[in-house]
Amino acid sequence: MRLKKMLFIMALLTMVGRASSQVSFSVDPVTIAAGENEKELSINVNLMGTYKACQFDLILPEGVSIRYDEEDNEKILRVGFVKLGVNEDHTVASSNPEVNKYRFVVSSLNNRNLTTGERGFLTITLQADANAALGVKTAKIIDGIFSISDTESTEPDDYEFNITVQSLPTVTLNVSLNPSNFTYDGSVQTPTVTVTAADNTTITEADYELSGDLSATNAGTYTITATPKGNYSGSAVSANWSIEASTTIDDNGNTITEDGINVTLESASNNGIAEDGGLTVLGDITQISNTAFSSIDKSGVEYVDLSKTKVSGVTVDRQSGVFDGFSDNTIIYVPSGNTAATGETNVVVDGTCQELNLSEGQGMVIPTGFTASKVTYARPLTVEKASTFCLPYSLTSDETLGFYELSSSTADALIFSEVTSTKPNKPYLAIPKIAGATFGKSISTVISSNKNLDGAEQSITGFTMIGTMKAISHADALNKFILQDDNKWHQVTSASATAAAIGAYRAFIERTAPGGSARQYSVAVDADGTTAIKTLQTIDVDGTERWYDLNGHRLQGKPTQKGTYIVNGKKVVK
């Protein structure tokens, strides 16, 4: 449409009759600095009356050119002119410009008469190359023609004027930032920038350009640069600002350093391990570095809990990466968006663990419950022999394994009653009925938290049975009663062997009534919930019967005196 309009105007300009010159050009003096790009050039026309259209060429000196605006990938020249006495902006494009030569064709889009006004005939914006030669240079307006009417035109004389190119005044900038230091909190930080001139020259925002890191979120050091422009030249000046990593103490007493990209854990005490053996990371952390746990002794860490973070894309692998070096017994929690490497056990992803493996001899702290698709606890059990246990999941008795809880006592025996199921984190006896019986399960099982639950107990008058999730040393086990291979509860004394310790996932007995003096107690089970007492392991592997009195004392052989005895798990009266 624009091309058709221009062709129409050019035809109009060439077809009308010629008239004596009734029009002349004039230009306000122009001084532009090398590198300046916003200098206005006003071309005035001395014209008596109105006109229909006009055309002329503008030739600019080397190093000076017209600045165009970009619109829809097209260079557009914004021209100011007057139509019917009203100031307006009109878009006019140059036609076939040569180097520094621009042709203007001006008309009303509505084919109205035009006139000049206070703004001048035409205003355009000049720019000068930064390396343009300095001095006074000549510019020209040539080949002008104005259409006065549909039948008459006039040609103004060619016109020359000067454009002076000079160097920009130099200014030294000062840049100050307030504040210049932030602490990471997950939000966008933006310092206030103040730019002044070192010699107190008055400058405005039009006299400089800011670049660099005007805002940021994550911890780091950032730079903002101010560069003179417009009416000034000079060197760019920079100022630095920073966001410091935040430091907090988590609920386990560990120091957490957070910078928005990574998190680093360092212990406030105890070489990186909290009292319960775990590390918990809190906050809107999105990534965690491979060196986050490099400062701690990984061998003693019971768990690492990242479930309350926004960490994603991590593959839990104890052979490499973030969790390199952690024990297989360390339980690791991660939120959704993370995975466990093939074969990795004890990894909880968004509340689900594909396989929980309790290692014999090693305790495990479970700070938060979850669902395990499979549980493995490879602890050896002997048929018809009692073992204590305290596990973070429930069990149901079946044809392979029976369970018993402390129910009463005699002077020399602790009596246990059979139960059909157990509760998590409670102490019990287990008696395997067949070889190969196990505490492990291959079905989906709810795993309960056992954090701070050591001391879960079952009590009767004079005695308390206490479960433990961690191994207890010989020194800490002093005066406690532990179940040993002879199916008796033996009190640990300073004279006991140093091996007399209490293993993880086991239970022990504490005597709570004063005055007790027995150093050992037999194990007996209440077989039918009434009076029948079955003392364990009543037959040796060679078939020899073991006889017991009602107090659980083992006899040297089959009794000869009349009375009531226990043999083969049954009460016998002789």
N, C-alpha and C positions, 0 to 999 in steps of 0.2 A: 504494500500500500504506500509506504514511504517512497519507494523508487518511482512508482507511477506519478506521485505528487511532484517529485523533483523534476521528472521529465516534462510534466505539464508546465511547471514554472519556467524551466529552461526554454521551452518552446515559446512561452509567452514573452520572455525576455528578449529572444532573438527575432521575433516577428513584429514587434511594435515599431513604430517610427521613431527616428532619433530626434532629440531636442537639444537645445543648448544646455550647457551645464547649469543645473539649478541646485546642485548638491555638492557638498565637500566633506571630507573626513577630517577628524581631529582625534588625538589620543592623549590621555592624561600621561604625564611622565611616569615611567616605570623603572624602579630599582629593585632588583631581585638578587638574593644571595645564592652563591653556589651551594647546592644541596637543598634549597628551599623548594617546597612543592605546593604552596598555597598562596601564590601571589595573584591578585586580581588585575586583569587588563580590561580597561573600559574603552571601547571604540565609539566615538560620538559622530553623529551625522548632522550637518547643517542642511536642513531640507525645508523648503517652503511648502507647506501643505502635507498631503498624505501620499502614500504610494501603495501599489498592489504587491510588489515583490521586489527582491533585489538579489544580486549575486556579486561576489568579489573573492579575490584570493589574498590570503595573509601569508607573508613569507617571514619567518622568524630566524634570528641568527643561530649559528651553530652552538649547540649546548643548551638551547632553550626550546622548550616544546610545550604543547597544550596537554594539560592533564585531563584524561578522560575518566568517567565513571564506568563501572562494569554493571551491565544489567542483562540477565539471560545470556551470558557469555558474549555480549555485544558491546563494543565501545560506544558510549553515548556522550555527546557533548552537550552540557547544560548551558543554554544561552538565555540571558535575560534581555527582554525587549518590551515595548509598549504597544498595545493593540487598542485602538479607539480611546487612547488616553488612560487606560487602566494597566497598571504594572502586572505582568505575568511572566512565568517561565515557559520557554518554548524549547523543544528538542530539535536540534539541527545537527545533521551529520556531515562530516567533510566528504567531498567527492573526489576520488582518485588522488589522494594526497601524495606528493612527492616528498623527498626529504625536506622537512621543515616548511613545507608548503601546504596550505589548507584552503580548500574552497568552501565557501559558505553560500548556501541558498536559503533565503528567509522568506516566509510567506505566512499568511493566516490559514490555519487549517479549514476555516469556514469561508475562505475567499473574501475576507473583509479588508477594508482599507486599513493601512497601518500608519502610525505616526511615532515620532520619538518623544521622549519625556525626560524627567529629571534623572532617571537612572542611566541615561545614555542610550545609544542605539543598541549596543551589544556588549555583554560582559562575559569574559571567559577566564579560566584559571590557568596560570602559567606555572611551569616547574623548570628548575635549572639543574643540570647534572652537577654532581658533587665535585667533579673535576673540570667543570666548564672554565674556559679562560676568563680571567677577570678583565674588566674594562668596559668602555662604552661601545655598543654594537648597534648596527643599523637594522631596522625591521621595515617591511614595506607592506602597503595595501595597494593592489594593482587590479586592473581589468574589472573595475566596478561598473555595474549597470543597474539602474533603478527603473522599474516600470511605474510610471506615473498614472497611467490609465490603460485601458485595453488597447489603445492605439498610439500611445506616446511613451517614450522612455528618455532617460537622461543618463549621461556617463560622467561620474566625478573624475577629477584628475587623480593620477596615482599619488600616493602619499607616503612619505618616509618619516620615521620617528626613531628615537633612540631607546634602547633598553640597556640599562647599566647593570652589569654583573659585578657584584662585590663579594668579598668574603664575609661570612657570618661572624658576628662578635663572639669571642670565646668566653665560655662561662665554666667555672668549676663548681660542680654540684656536691652537695652534702646529702647523704641519705641516712635517715634515722628511722628505727622500727620500734614500735611500742605495742605490746611487749616484745622483747626479742627472744624470750624463752618460755616454752609451754611444757606441760607434763601430759603425756599421752593419756587420753581418756576415751578414745574411740570416735571422737567427733572431729569435724573439720576445724582447723585452727587457721586464723587469718590475722596477721599483724597489721596495725595501722602504719602506713608509709607516709613520711613527711620528707619532702624534697625542698631544699633551700639552696641559694647561691652563696659561695664562700665569701664573696665580696659584698654581700647584702643587696645584690642586684635583684630587683623584683621580677620573679618568674611566676608563671601560671602553669596549670596542667598541660596547656598547649605547647609549652616550651620544652617538655621532656616526655620520654616514653618509658614506661615501666615494663620490664620483662623478667622472666625467671619464675621462681616458685612463690607466687603470690599467696597461695594457701596450700595446706597439706594436712594429712591425717596421721600418718604413721611416724614413729620416732625417727629422727635423723637430723642432719644439718642442711639447711636450705639457703639459697641465695636469691636476692632481688637486685636487679640492675636498673639504674636510671641512665638514659642516654639523651643528651641534648638534641633538640630538633626545632623545626620552625624558625624562630628568630635567632637561634644560638647554635654555635658549634662547640665542640669540646670532647673530652674523653668520657667514656662510660664509667660510672662509679657504682660499686656493688657494696651490699651489706649482707651479713649473714644472720640468720635466726635459726632456732632449733626447737625440736620437740624431744624432750627427754623421756626415756623409758620409765614407766611407772613401776614402783616397787611396793608390793603388799606382802603381808604374812597370811598364809592360808590357815585353814582350821587344824592343820597338823603342825604348825609352827615352822613351816618352810618358807623361805623368802622366794617370792615369785617376781621376776622381772619381765615386764610385758611391753612390747613396742609396736603392737598392731600387726606384726608379721610373724614374729616368733615369741616363744616364751622360754625363759631359762629358769631352772629351779636350783636354788642353793639353800642348804639347810641353815637355820638359825642356830642349830646345835646338833650334836649326835651324828655328825658326818652325813647329813642329808637324809637321815631316816627318822621319822617321828617315832614316838614311843610305841605305837601300835604297829610299826614297821611299814607304814604306807605313805604315799605321796598323793595329794589331791590338788588338782589345778582348777582354779575358778576363773570366770570372766569370759568376755566376748572375744576369745582368742580364735583366730581363723586358721593359723598355721603353727606348727611346732618344728623347731629345727632338729637336725640329726644330732646336734651337740647339746640339746636342752638338758640332758641328764648326765653330762660328762663329768660333773664335779662330785658326784655321789658314789658311794660304795653300793653298786647294784646287787651284790650278792645277798644283802640282807633285806632287800625291799620286798615286803609281802604283797603289796598291790600298788598300781598306778591308776588313778581315776581321772580320766579326761572327759567323763560323760557330761559334765556341766559346762563344757566349752563348745565352740563352733568349729573345732578342728575337723577337717574332711580330707579325703584322698590319701589317707595313711593306710598302708598295708602292714599289719603288725607282724613283724618278723624279728625274732630274737637273735638272728645271725647277722643282721645288717639294719641300717636306718636308725630311726628314732629309738627303738627298743633293743638295739644291739647290746648284748651282754647281760640282759636280765635273765634270771633263772626261769626254767620251765615252770617252777612252782609259783612264780609271781603272777597274780591275777591282774589282767589289764582291762580297763573299761574304756571304751571309745563310743562316741555318739554315732548315729546313722551317717552313712556316707563314707564309712571306713570298712575295711575287711581284715580278715585274718589270713595269713599265708597258709598254704597247704600243709596240713599236719600240725599246725599250731593249736595247742589246747589252752584252756584257761584264758580265753579272750572273750569278753562280753561286748557284743556290738548291739547298741540300742536295746539293751535289756535281755538279750538272748545269747547264750553260750552254746556252741555246737557240741563241745565236749569238755566237761569238767573232770580233771584228773587230780585226785588227791594222792599225793605221794606218801608212801609209808615212811615214817620217820621225820616228815616235814609238815609243820602246821601251815595253815592258810587263813589269813584274815580276809573276811568277806565284808566290806563296809556297807554294801548295798545288795539287797536280794535281787535275784534274776531267775530266768527259766533256763534250765540246761536240757538240751535234747538228749544228752547221754552223760551218764556219770560213771567214772571208773575209779575204784578204790581197791587196788590189788594188794590186799592184806591177807597173809596166810592165816587160815583158821583150821583148827583140829577138831575132828568129830568128837562129840560128847565132852568137849572141853570148853569151859567158860572163858570169854574174853570181854573186857569192858570196851565200851565205845561211846562216843559223843560226836555226832555228825550234824552238818548244817542242812540236812534234808530228812524227811520222814521215811520210814520203812514199814512194810507190812509183812508179818510172819507168814511163812508158807511151808511147804514140805521140805525145804532145804535148810531153813534157818528159823530158830525161835528166839524170842526176846523176853527179858525179865527186868522188873524194876524192884528196888529195895522196898520190902514191906514190913519186916519185923526182925527180931534178933533173939538169940538165947545167950546164955553166958559165954558160949564158945563158938557160936555160929551166927552168920548173917544170912537171913532167909529172903529169897526173892520170889515174887509172884509173876506168873506168865502174863504177857499182854499181847494183844493181836497187832498192835501198831505202835510206833514210837513217834515222838515229837522232835522237831529240829532242835539242836543245841541242848538236849537233855541227856543225862548219863544213864546207861543201861548195861545189862549183861546180854551177850549173844551166845547162843549154844548151837553150833552147826549140827544138822541131822545127817548130812551126807558129805562126802568128800567133794571139794570144789565149790562149796557154798561161798558167797561173796557179798560184801556190802555194796558193790557197784550195781548200777541199774542201767539198762539200755533203753529206757523209755523217758519221755519228757517229764522232768521233775522240777518242782519249785525249790530253789536254793534260798535259804534264809540268811539274812545278815547275822554274822557272829561277832561283829565288831564290839569290843568292850563287854562281851558276854561270858568271858571266862569266869567261872563261878556258878554257872547254871547247875542246879542241884536238885536232889530228892532227899528228903529228910524223914527220919523216924526218931523216936525217943532215944537219945543217946548217941545217934550216928547221923552223919550227912554224907551222901554220895555226891561228889563234885566232878563235873566234866571239864576237860581242858582241850583247847584247840592248838596249844603249843606244847612242846616238850618241856618238862620240868626237871631241872638238874637234881642230882643227889642232895646237894646242900639245901635246895628249896623244898625237897620232899621229906625232910626230917620230920619224924613223928607222925607222918601220914601213913595210912595202910594201903599197900598196893597188892594187886592180885598177881601171884606168881605161878610158876608151872605146876606146883603141887596142888593147885586149886584152893589155895588158902590166902587170906589177906594177911600179909606180914607188915609189921610196923617198921618203917625205915629209921634206923638209929645211926649214930655216928660210927658205930662199929660195923655197920652194913657194908657190903661191897660197894665200891663206887659205881657199879653198873646198876644199882638199885635206883633207877630213875623212872620217871613217868613219861611215856611217849605221847606224841600228838594224837588227838582224836581218841584219847583214853579217858578213864575216870579213876578216882581214888576215894578213899574213905577217911573222914575225919571223925574222931571220937569227940562228942560234945558234952557228954555227961561226966562229971568229976568222979574220981574214985576208981575208974577202970584201970585194970592192971595187966590184962591179957596182951601179949605181944603178937598174937595171931588169932584169926578167926576162920573157921571152915566156911565153905560156900554150900548152901543148901537151897533147893527151890521148892516152893509150894506147888505141888503138881496139880491138885484139883481145887485149889482155892479154899480148902477147909483144913484138914489136919495131916494129910499125907505129905511126907517130906522125902524128897529125892536128893541124895547126896551124889555129886557128880563123880564120874570116872570110878564106878563101883566095881568094874572088872578090869583087870590088867589085860594087856594085849595077848598074854599067853592063856587067857581064860580063867585065871585065878580070881575067885570072888573076893570082893572087899566088903567087910562088914563094919557098920558104924553104929554107935549108940545114938539115942535121940538127941544128944548134945552135939552130934557131928564128929565125935572122936572116932578115929579109925582104930579098929581092934587088930590084934596080931593074927587073927585067923577066925574061923568059925567059933562063935561063943559056945561054951558048954553049960553056962548057968542059964536058968530060966529068966525070961524078960522079953522086952520088945526091942527089936533091932531093925536096921535098914540094910537091905541087900538087893542088888539088881534094881534099885529104884523103888522097891516096895517095902512096906512096913510088915515085918514078920514077927509073930509072937511064938516064943519057944516055951 
